[in-house]
């Protein structure tokens, strides 16, 4: 199983041309998001029909581009906004998105995560 720990999860709002690969997606991260594609964060992109997704992530040896295509249905993808070009997700929200739920329609209950450091 592949694991990419330590990075944050960012959805790139709006439509991305799925013909783009490593350099094209890294260029979007640099130019539109003002972020470093080598930062070990995971950057998620979606097509116009919202049935294909690509993920760009870097590790110690290079970059990964992962792809998913839905047989039916669409992803609940955030639209581009004048002020918002990326949306940060938690792992739980991403799991909902990948399993067909609209994470934006769900509300998290108010609670506070405990620190994992010893007291």
VOPAGU-2260 file (C-alpha; in pm, 1 decimal, decimal comma):
REM VOPAGU-2260
SITE   aa  ch    i         X         Y         Z
SITE  UNK   A    0       0,0       0,0       0,0
SITE  UNK   A    1     120,8     347,4     -82,4
SITE  UNK   A    2     128,0     600,1     197,4
SITE  UNK   A    3     214,9     966,1     172,2
SITE  UNK   A    4     232,2    1095,5     525,8
SITE  UNK   A    5     324,5    1430,4     664,3
SITE  UNK   A    6     176,8    1648,9     394,0
SITE  UNK   A    7    -136,3    1855,9     385,6
SITE  UNK   A    8    -419,3    1788,7     137,1
SITE  UNK   A    9    -517,3    2061,3    -108,3
SITE  UNK   A   10    -795,5    2048,5    -367,6
SITE  UNK   A   11    -731,5    2281,8    -659,7
SITE  UNK   A   12   -1068,3    2451,8    -708,8
SITE  UNK   A   13   -1223,6    2457,8   -1053,1
SITE  UNK   A   14   -1138,6    2267,1   -1369,2
SITE  UNK   A   15    -798,4    2128,1   -1467,6
SITE  UNK   A   16    -698,0    1995,6   -1809,7
SITE  UNK   A   17    -635,8    1625,1   -1744,8
SITE  UNK   A   18    -384,6    1608,2   -2030,4
SITE  UNK   A   19    -137,2    1776,4   -1794,8
SITE  UNK   A   20     117,3    1557,5   -1624,0
SITE  UNK   A   21     412,0    1619,6   -1389,3
SITE  UNK   A   22     539,1    1954,4   -1519,6
SITE  UNK   A   23     197,9    2095,8   -1610,0
SITE  UNK   A   24      44,1    2013,6   -1271,5
SITE  UNK   A   25     354,1    2138,3   -1087,6
SITE  UNK   A   26     324,0    2463,9   -1284,2
SITE  UNK   A   27     -35,7    2506,5   -1165,7
SITE  UNK   A   28      74,9    2450,5    -806,4
SITE  UNK   A   29     349,8    2711,9    -840,3
SITE  UNK   A   30     156,5    2976,2   -1035,4
SITE  UNK   A   31    -205,7    2950,0    -918,9
SITE  UNK   A   32    -152,6    2827,6    -564,1
SITE  UNK   A   33     178,7    3000,8    -493,2
SITE  UNK   A   34     297,8    2673,7    -336,3
SITE  UNK   A   35     596,4    2444,5    -373,0
SITE  UNK   A   36     509,7    2122,2    -560,0
SITE  UNK   A   37     806,0    1951,9    -388,8
SITE  UNK   A   38     666,1    2025,3     -42,0
SITE  UNK   A   39     526,9    1672,0      12,0
SITE  UNK   A   40     175,2    1812,7      24,7
SITE  UNK   A   41     -84,5    1632,7    -187,3
SITE  UNK   A   42    -248,0    1842,4    -459,7
SITE  UNK   A   43    -575,1    1715,1    -609,1
SITE  UNK   A   44    -705,8    1821,4    -952,5
SITE  UNK   A   45   -1038,4    1744,8   -1124,1
SITE  UNK   A   46   -1163,8    1764,8   -1483,0
SITE  UNK   A   47   -1461,9    1957,3   -1624,1
SITE  UNK   A   48   -1697,9    1657,8   -1605,6
SITE  UNK   A   49   -1584,6    1592,9   -1244,1
SITE  UNK   A   50   -1536,0    1223,0   -1314,6
SITE  UNK   A   51   -1155,3    1220,2   -1326,2
SITE  UNK   A   52    -905,7    1321,1   -1062,5
SITE  UNK   A   53    -528,3    1348,8   -1052,2
SITE  UNK   A   54    -304,2    1378,5    -748,8
SITE  UNK   A   55      42,6    1533,1    -752,3
SITE  UNK   A   56     277,3    1453,8    -464,7
SITE  UNK   A   57     653,7    1457,0    -420,2
SITE  UNK   A   58     863,0    1219,3    -213,2
SITE  UNK   A   59    1236,0    1196,6    -147,4
SITE  UNK   A   60    1311,8    1057,9    -492,1
SITE  UNK   A   61    1079,1    1249,9    -722,0
SITE  UNK   A   62     716,5    1317,2    -806,9
SITE  UNK   A   63     409,1    1097,6    -827,9
SITE  UNK   A   64     100,9    1155,6   -1040,7
SITE  UNK   A   65    -189,4     932,3    -946,8
SITE  UNK   A   66    -514,1     917,6   -1140,3
SITE  UNK   A   67    -869,1     801,3   -1072,8
SITE  UNK   A   68   -1161,6     773,0   -1314,2
SITE  UNK   A   69   -1516,5     712,3   -1197,4
SITE  UNK   A   70   -1726,3     463,5   -1392,1
SITE  UNK   A   71   -2044,3     645,7   -1284,3
SITE  UNK   A   72   -2122,2     964,0   -1096,8
SITE  UNK   A   73   -1913,4    1269,7   -1021,7
SITE  UNK   A   74   -1692,0    1413,6    -751,2
SITE  UNK   A   75   -1833,8    1696,1    -537,3
SITE  UNK   A   76   -1563,6    1941,8    -643,5
SITE  UNK   A   77   -1531,8    2302,7    -523,3
SITE  UNK   A   78   -1589,1    2570,1    -786,8
SITE  UNK   A   79   -1324,4    2832,8    -850,6
SITE  UNK   A   80   -1384,1    3160,8    -668,9
SITE  UNK   A   81   -1220,2    3500,1    -714,0
SITE  UNK   A   82   -1051,7    3458,3    -375,5
SITE  UNK   A   83   -1030,1    3080,5    -340,4
SITE  UNK   A   84    -799,9    2876,1    -562,7
SITE  UNK   A   85    -731,8    2592,5    -320,4
SITE  UNK   A   86    -927,9    2422,1     -47,2
SITE  UNK   A   87    -750,7    2239,6     232,2
SITE  UNK   A   88    -909,8    1909,7     333,9
SITE  UNK   A   89    -852,6    1678,8     626,8
SITE  UNK   A   90    -802,4    1307,4     560,3
SITE  UNK   A   91   -1158,7    1236,4     677,4
SITE  UNK   A   92   -1303,6    1485,4     429,2
SITE  UNK   A   93   -1096,3    1337,4     147,6
SITE  UNK   A   94   -1219,1     987,7     233,3
SITE  UNK   A   95   -1577,8    1114,9     207,7
SITE  UNK   A   96   -1508,1    1283,8    -126,9
SITE  UNK   A   97   -1344,9     971,5    -272,6
SITE  UNK   A   98   -1638,6     759,4    -156,7
SITE  UNK   A   99   -1903,6     975,6    -322,3
SITE  UNK   A  100   -2007,1    1212,2     -43,5
SITE  UNK   A  101   -2017,2    1590,6     -55,0
SITE  UNK   A  102   -1788,8    1682,8     233,9
SITE  UNK   A  103   -1897,0    2047,7     212,5
SITE  UNK   A  104   -2257,9    1952,3     294,2
SITE  UNK   A  105   -2157,1    1773,8     614,4
SITE  UNK   A  106   -2088,0    1967,4     929,6
SITE  UNK   A  107   -1820,0    1863,2    1174,9
SITE  UNK   A  108   -1924,1    1867,6    1538,2
SITE  UNK   A  109   -1733,9    2107,6    1759,3
SITE  UNK   A  110   -1462,7    1929,4    1949,1
SITE  UNK   A  111   -1096,1    1973,5    2004,7
SITE  UNK   A  112    -822,3    1729,9    1917,5
SITE  UNK   A  113    -599,6    1641,0    2207,7
SITE  UNK   A  114    -231,3    1695,3    2171,2
SITE  UNK   A  115     -29,8    1378,7    2124,1
SITE  UNK   A  116     262,2    1515,5    2323,5
SITE  UNK   A  117     317,9    1380,0    2670,2
SITE  UNK   A  118     216,2    1608,1    2954,3
